[in-house]
Amino acid sequence: MNPYATEQEAFWAGEFGDHYVARNKEQELLTSNLALFSQVLARAEKIRSVIEFGSNIGMNLRALQQLLPTAQFSAVEINETAVAELRKLPGLTVHHQSLLEFKPQSLADFVLIKGVLIHLQPEKLAEAYRVLYEASGRYVCVAEYYNPTPVSIPYRGHDERLFKRDFAGEMLKQFPDLKLRDYGFIYHGDANFPADDITWFLLEKKSV
């Protein structure tokens, strides 16, 4: 019996997610993440706590820990193999569960999701956005594949496993008290810090 609400969750919790772990242990990825998050954090301030949804083995968090050495860090990850790697990182609170099942017990100054929303069932996105919003005390960083209209892309021989759309724009519409603080694009062909054509958006709660 599938313990998850969607096929996509079961997909990433299982063997395919294990293979993804094996593909994402490169030093170059950490270096690119340092460059990426240096740009993102340049428009943010007073970040004392960070939570990432869909952390995999923590390559994003490792970069952020270097850039924010005094902050508290948490991770939400669905894949057991990845969770085992996350638990090796010092100073990290790890939640082994689906993003869609997570109930924030406290607010984080900086909420991150990177390369995860593209793999969620589209009908669950509004629910995912609410989790991100409710977990945030100030900022939400969405770093995904952007497309102005929703499209489904074959992913490593699988259908209905990768979707491109305007995730940040949808969040801004769903939560009117969010505002766009900054955005940027990292090209896969960058000579120094390639990062798989990621478009990032830094959102901020207006009430703060």
N, C-alpha and C positions, 0 to 999 in steps of 0.2 A: 504494500500500500504506500502511495506517495504521501509523505507527511507535509508536503509543501502545497501552497495554494495554486501555484502555476507551474506549467511545464518548464519555463525558463529557470525558475528557482531550483527545481530538481536537476536540471541540466548542469548548473554551475556548482551545485553541492556535490555532484558525483564525479565520475571519471574524467569528463571533459575539463572540469574545474581543476582536477589534479594535474592534468597536462598543462594547463595554463600556468600553474605554479612553477612548473619546470622551465617554462619559456621566459620567465620574468625575473631572472637572477643576475642581470647584467650590470656591471659598474657604470656603463654608459647611460643606462636608464636613470640611475641615481644622479649622475651629473646633469642630465637634461632636466630632471625634476628640480634640482637646485636652481637652475636658470629660470625655469617656469615659475616656481613659487616666489622667487625673488621679485619677479615682475608683479605677481598678484599681491604680495604683502606690502609692496611699495605704496599701495593705495589704502591700506588698512592700518589700524592703530590699536594699541592696548589689548593685544591678544594674549590671554592668560590660560586659555583652555581650547583644545581642538578635538573634534571627533570626526572620524572618517567613516563613511559607509561604503562597504565593499572594498576593504583594504588589501585583499589578497595577502601577499607576504610582507606588506608594509613598506614598499619602495617609496611611496609618497610620504609616509610618516617619517621615514628615516631622513629624508631631505628636510622636512619641516622641523624635526627635532634639532637639526643642526642650525636652522635659521631662527628657531624660537627655543633656545635651550632652557628657559625657565618655565615654559608652559606645561600644563598637564595634558596628557594625550589619551584618547580612547579610540577603539576600533570596533566596527561591527562587520563580521565576516561570516558567510554562510558555509564555506568549504572547510571541512575538518583538517585536511592536509595544510591548507594555508593558515588556519588557526594555530596549528602546532608551531609553525614558523613565527607567527606573530608573538606567541608567548615567550619567545627567546629574546625579544626586544626589551631592554630595561625601561622601567617607568611607563609602561603601557597597560591600560585596562582593556581587556579583550572580551567582547560579547560574541559568543558563537551562536548566531541566529540570523534569520532573514531580516533584511531592511524592513520589509512589510510587517514584521511582527514586533519590531522594536518599539518600546515605550520609553521615551526619555524621562529619566529621573531628575535630571538637572540640565541647565542650559550651558551650551558651549559658546564661547565667543566666536569661534570659527568652525563652521560645518563644511566639510568637503565631500564631494562625490565626483569621481573622475573615472570615466570609461565604464560606468555601471548602468546609468539610465538607458543607454543605447541597447542594453540587453534585457530590459524589463518588458513584460507584456504591456502594450500600450494602454490597455484598459485599466491597468494598475498604476499608471503614472500619477494621477491626481492624488492617490493615496500615498505614494512615495514622496511627492512634493510636500504633503502635509507633515510627514515624519521629519523631513529636512527642516521645514519651517519651525515646527514645534521644538526641535532640538537646539535651535539657534537663539543665542542671546543677542547677537548683533549681525554677523556676516554668514552668508551662504556662498560657497564657491562651487559653481557647476562647470565642469570641464569635460566636454563630450564632443562627438561628431555633430556638427551643425548642418542643418538644411532648412530652408525657409518653409518647406512643406514636408509632412511626414512621408518617409519612404522606408521600405524594407529591403535590406541588402543581404544576399547569401553570405554566410559566414563559415568559412572552413568546411564547406560541403553541407551545411545545415541551413534550412529555411526557417524563417520566423525566430531568428536568434540575434539579429542585429537590426536596429531601427535608428534612422537619423531624423531629427526634427529640431524645432526651436524650443528646447527644453527650458532654457532660462526665460524666454518670452512667455511661455505658458505659466511658469511660476509667478511672473510679474502680474499676469492677468488674474491668477487664482488668489493672490494675496496683495491687495492694493497698497498695503503699508510697506511693501518692499520697493526699493528703488535700485536702479542700476548705478553702481559706483564706478565700474571700469570693466573693460573686456579686452581680449587679445587673441592672437592666433599663433600657433607654433607649427612650422612647416616641417614635414618629414625630411625634406632635402636641405635643411639648415646645415651649414658647414660645420658648426661647432656643437649645437645642442638640438639635434632632431628629436621630434616628439610626436610622430604619428598623426599629423594634421589635427591636432586638438584645438578647439576653440574654447576659451575659458571666459566665464562671466563672474564678476564679483558683485553680489547683491547685498544690500544692507537694509535693515529694518528702519523705517523712517522715525519710529517712535523713540529710538535711542538717541 
